[in-house]
């Protein structure tokens, strides 16, 4: 079911991108990995920063009923060799005055982090492994995002950005430690 859901979401994003006509915005950012907002018990199990790139496409007419979100594809590489991920989703923009906006998003990612502990309960190696790794419980995860953006002039925008990755007991069962990230991104708008 998880793989079917992931493939369906990926297919919808790929189908929506061409109907959106063109690449709209490129985002590049650096986010602190595993900051412990939702689950502070796991803070410190993974480290480093994630360098993230996201490409937004124009909103296709078929999504006008949903507030005209922009389909995106993204990739996030962890600099410490911990969890990296890539995925697809939808990004909204809610204006907050002349130069500010609130930018929520929702998507699907796959990752290279740990899914479960390879050692049995009671094995000393199991405790050591759990103390050093996040256990996501599923290779497939949801990506929830929140951003606050400010127009910087011309095609440039700066953004404070937050990511939360989790399977939500929908894409997987059992362990669901998830991960939170926060950082800064810049965006370059390719068209108005």
C-alpha positions as CSV (number, residue, x, y, z in Angstrom):
1,X,0.0,0.0,0.0
2,X,2.8,2.4,0.9
3,X,4.6,1.9,-2.4
4,X,1.3,2.2,-4.3
5,X,0.5,5.5,-2.5
6,X,4.0,6.8,-3.2
7,X,3.9,5.9,-6.9
8,X,0.4,7.5,-7.2
9,X,1.6,10.7,-5.6
10,X,4.7,10.8,-7.7
11,X,2.6,10.1,-10.9
12,X,0.2,12.9,-10.0
13,X,3.1,15.3,-9.5
14,X,4.8,14.3,-12.8
15,X,1.5,14.6,-14.6
16,X,0.8,18.0,-13.0
17,X,4.2,19.5,-13.8
18,X,3.9,19.5,-17.6
19,X,0.4,21.0,-17.4
20,X,1.8,23.7,-15.2
21,X,3.8,24.7,-18.4
22,X,7.1,25.7,-16.8
23,X,9.5,25.7,-14.0
24,X,8.5,28.6,-11.8
25,X,10.9,29.0,-8.8
26,X,14.2,27.5,-7.6
27,X,14.8,27.3,-3.8
28,X,18.2,26.5,-2.2
29,X,18.7,26.3,1.6
30,X,20.5,25.0,4.6
31,X,18.5,23.5,7.4
32,X,19.7,22.2,10.8
33,X,18.9,18.5,10.9
34,X,17.0,16.9,13.9
35,X,16.1,19.9,16.0
36,X,13.6,18.1,18.2
37,X,10.5,20.2,17.9
38,X,7.9,17.4,17.7
39,X,10.0,14.7,19.4
40,X,12.7,16.2,21.6
41,X,13.6,12.7,22.9
42,X,15.4,11.9,19.6
43,X,17.4,15.1,19.4
44,X,21.1,14.4,19.0
45,X,20.6,10.9,17.4
46,X,21.4,12.4,14.0
47,X,23.3,15.6,13.3
48,X,24.6,18.0,10.7
49,X,22.9,20.2,8.3
50,X,20.8,19.4,5.2
51,X,21.5,21.2,2.0
52,X,18.1,21.4,0.2
53,X,17.1,22.2,-3.4
54,X,13.5,22.5,-4.5
55,X,12.0,23.3,-7.9
56,X,8.4,24.6,-8.0
57,X,6.3,24.5,-11.1
58,X,3.4,26.8,-12.0
59,X,0.1,25.8,-10.6
60,X,-2.0,23.8,-13.1
61,X,-5.6,24.8,-13.7
62,X,-6.7,21.4,-12.3
63,X,-5.5,22.5,-8.8
64,X,-7.4,25.9,-8.7
65,X,-10.0,24.4,-6.4
66,X,-7.3,23.8,-3.8
67,X,-6.0,27.3,-3.6
68,X,-3.6,27.1,-6.6
69,X,-0.7,25.2,-5.0
70,X,2.5,24.8,-6.9
71,X,3.8,21.2,-7.5
72,X,7.4,20.7,-6.5
73,X,10.2,18.2,-6.7
74,X,13.0,18.4,-4.1
75,X,16.1,16.8,-2.7
76,X,17.8,17.2,0.7
77,X,21.4,16.0,1.4
78,X,22.6,15.6,5.0
79,X,26.2,16.9,5.4
80,X,27.0,14.5,8.3
81,X,26.0,11.4,6.3
82,X,22.8,10.9,8.2
83,X,19.3,10.9,6.7
84,X,18.9,12.4,3.2
85,X,15.7,12.4,1.3
86,X,13.9,13.3,-2.0
87,X,10.3,13.8,-2.9
88,X,7.4,15.6,-4.5
89,X,4.5,17.7,-3.2
90,X,2.5,20.8,-3.2
91,X,3.5,24.3,-1.9
92,X,1.0,27.1,-1.2
93,X,1.6,30.8,-0.9
94,X,-0.6,33.0,1.3
95,X,0.3,36.8,1.1
96,X,0.8,38.6,4.4
97,X,0.9,42.2,3.2
98,X,3.0,43.7,0.4
99,X,6.4,41.8,0.9
100,X,5.6,38.9,3.2
101,X,4.0,35.5,2.7
102,X,3.2,32.3,4.7
103,X,4.1,29.2,2.7
104,X,2.8,25.9,3.9
105,X,3.4,22.7,2.0
106,X,2.7,19.0,2.0
107,X,4.4,16.1,0.2
108,X,5.8,12.6,0.0
109,X,9.5,11.7,0.3
110,X,11.7,8.6,0.4
111,X,14.8,8.5,2.5
112,X,18.0,6.6,3.2
113,X,17.8,6.7,7.0
114,X,17.1,3.7,9.3
115,X,13.7,2.2,9.3
116,X,14.1,-0.3,12.2
117,X,16.6,-1.6,14.6
118,X,18.5,-4.6,13.2
119,X,19.1,-6.0,16.7
120,X,16.7,-7.9,19.0
121,X,15.4,-6.3,22.2
122,X,17.8,-7.1,25.0
123,X,20.8,-7.2,22.8
124,X,23.3,-4.5,24.0
125,X,23.9,-3.6,20.4
126,X,20.1,-2.7,20.1
127,X,20.4,0.0,22.7
128,X,23.6,1.4,21.2
129,X,22.0,1.4,17.8
130,X,18.8,3.2,19.0
131,X,20.9,5.8,20.8
132,X,22.7,6.7,17.6
133,X,19.9,6.5,14.9
134,X,16.5,7.8,14.3
135,X,14.1,4.9,13.5
136,X,11.6,6.1,10.9
137,X,9.5,2.9,10.7
138,X,8.9,3.3,7.0
139,X,11.0,4.1,3.9
140,X,8.0,6.3,2.7
141,X,7.3,9.5,4.7
142,X,5.1,12.6,4.6
143,X,6.8,16.0,4.4
144,X,5.0,18.8,6.1
145,X,6.5,22.3,5.6
146,X,6.0,25.8,6.9
147,X,7.8,28.9,5.6
148,X,7.7,32.6,6.2
149,X,9.0,34.5,3.2
150,X,10.0,38.1,2.5
151,X,10.5,39.6,-1.0
152,X,14.1,40.9,-1.3
153,X,13.7,42.7,-4.6
154,X,13.6,41.6,-8.1
155,X,13.2,37.8,-8.5
156,X,14.7,37.1,-5.0
157,X,13.0,35.9,-1.9
158,X,14.4,35.0,1.5
159,X,12.6,32.4,3.7
160,X,12.7,30.9,7.2
161,X,11.7,27.3,6.6
162,X,10.6,24.3,8.7
163,X,10.3,20.6,7.6
164,X,8.8,17.7,9.5
165,X,9.1,14.2,8.1
166,X,7.0,11.3,9.5
167,X,4.9,8.4,8.3
168,X,2.0,9.4,10.5
169,X,0.9,5.8,11.1
170,X,-0.5,6.0,7.6
171,X,2.5,5.1,5.4
172,X,3.9,2.7,8.0
173,X,3.2,1.1,11.4
174,X,5.1,0.9,14.6
175,X,8.2,3.2,15.0
176,X,7.6,6.7,13.9
177,X,10.3,8.9,15.4
178,X,10.3,11.4,12.5
179,X,12.6,14.3,12.1
180,X,12.4,18.1,12.3
181,X,14.5,20.6,10.5
182,X,14.7,24.4,10.5
183,X,16.8,26.8,8.4
184,X,17.0,29.5,5.8
185,X,16.3,29.3,2.0
186,X,16.6,31.7,-0.8
187,X,14.3,31.5,-3.8
188,X,14.8,32.8,-7.4
189,X,11.6,33.3,-9.3
190,X,12.0,32.4,-13.0
191,X,8.7,33.9,-14.0
192,X,5.9,36.1,-12.5
